[in-house]
Amino acid sequence: MPSLLTFLLPILLAVAGALMSAPAARRFLALAAIVHALGAASIRIALALPIGGEADPLWMSGLPTVSLRVDAGLQLLAALLAVGGGVLGWRDATTAKSRVAAILAAGTAALVLWTAFPLVRIAGGAETLAAAVAIGAAGAVAGLLVALVVRVARSARKRGTGSSSEGPDAAVRGKPAGPWIPILIVSFGAAIGGRHLYLVLGGAAAAALAAQAIISRSTGARRIPWLPIVVLPALAFAGYYITVIAGPTGLSIGALSGGPFSPAAEAMLVPPLALAAAALMVPWRAAAGTWASWLALVGVALLVRVAGTAFPAGIDGWRTVAMPIGLAAAWGGALIRQPKTVVAAAVWAACFAPEGGGSGGAWALAGWLALASTNELEPVRRFRGSLPARALGAALLGAGGALALDGVLRVEVVYAVFLTAAAAITVMRATEPAPVPAGGTARSAEAAMVRS
């Protein structure tokens, strides 16, 4: 099983799903990518297999029998889901693009089987099939239970609160963003690419101020500026103490790793950086049509470039606190059908699991959030459904999800499995009919579903 190929297969499945015209086919292929990523990451981690390495069947035979059968079942289930998605996509294909996607899905399913063949041979064909059926049935039952609970809760909420005069996806009104967007872009560059601590922290602070100004102007309403209120004091606190402790050894990003930070200092400095990053990673719904989701990249810069570089022990120490927060956010996003919230939660979790593919997954998923936000801007809105845009978004999502899962699974197995389940629930609910806002129409609900 070539390790690098196991990272590429979820990307191919995600791209094939993005190009499909049939919603059911897209859902099957997205589930196949998630299931394959989980099984492949489990094998890589069990064998301590680096990216680009080659798994030896003799090493795999030394794994526990139950682990072998579960991982082999996940791989077989991924192949079956990919075949199902390809068949559904071909049957319902209305364009040449969908037929090409169906062929890509079938070819990727063959590659999944080829990479999993040594594992299936060791685990046993009948046992692998039984594991695949059991995992698939458990997932289907869990999905049905979640759908039932959500439907009951939605009905109770409608009876208790009545209807709103304006849906959550109502058009954003207010003043144009003016000069704040160029300021925001420069801030992104400083935070993401700056080589000095003050550039990164200053860029993050400026990005928070600019984003808050854009949100306030675009909504046309006075609201408490929570973003700078949370971000600026946290960055000021962290910047002051980092300067005091590491000033003599230098404040360049490269020099921070050699700074004289004690375990107590690392444990003290991670929380303010994490608080600022969390505020920046929130998918700000009030800023629809703005650059707000680009802020997730700034949050990754704070946690990966600064905290991960200077305070690795602090990241490890606070992981048991950060992971449950990410898990709660992911399941909240899955239940309210907000994919951006689920992805933002995965970004947060990956930042606290930088080993393996964790940090790379955080950057890729934050890149997907940025792309999804940019697609809302008027100059590029018409390219939103184009083939390159859809393929790029799917590739970022597939690669980021596989890499993030690889990192989180290395350090927190239970949380990684439940995060994967939240992603699967999000995919299964992605093609449900969207609730129609009061005063709206089915067409407006469908448009809101596409935007989410």
Secondary structure as GFF3:
##gff-version 3
##sequence-region A 1 452
A	DSSP	alpha_helix	3	19	.	.	.	ID=ss1
A	DSSP	alpha_helix	23	46	.	.	.	ID=ss2
A	DSSP	alpha_helix	57	60	.	.	.	ID=ss3
A	DSSP	alpha_helix	65	91	.	.	.	ID=ss4
A	DSSP	alpha_helix	96	123	.	.	.	ID=ss5
A	DSSP	alpha_helix	125	161	.	.	.	ID=ss6
A	DSSP	alpha_helix	180	193	.	.	.	ID=ss7
A	DSSP	alpha_helix	197	219	.	.	.	ID=ss8
A	DSSP	alpha_helix	226	246	.	.	.	ID=ss9
A	DSSP	three_ten_helix	247	249	.	.	.	ID=ss10
A	DSSP	alpha_helix	253	256	.	.	.	ID=ss11
A	DSSP	alpha_helix	263	281	.	.	.	ID=ss12
A	DSSP	three_ten_helix	285	287	.	.	.	ID=ss13
A	DSSP	three_ten_helix	292	294	.	.	.	ID=ss14
A	DSSP	alpha_helix	295	300	.	.	.	ID=ss15
A	DSSP	pi_helix	301	307	.	.	.	ID=ss16
A	DSSP	alpha_helix	308	310	.	.	.	ID=ss17
A	DSSP	alpha_helix	312	335	.	.	.	ID=ss18
A	DSSP	alpha_helix	339	351	.	.	.	ID=ss19
A	DSSP	alpha_helix	358	374	.	.	.	ID=ss20
A	DSSP	three_ten_helix	378	383	.	.	.	ID=ss21
A	DSSP	alpha_helix	387	411	.	.	.	ID=ss22
A	DSSP	alpha_helix	413	429	.	.	.	ID=ss23
A	DSSP	alpha_helix	442	451	.	.	.	ID=ss24
###
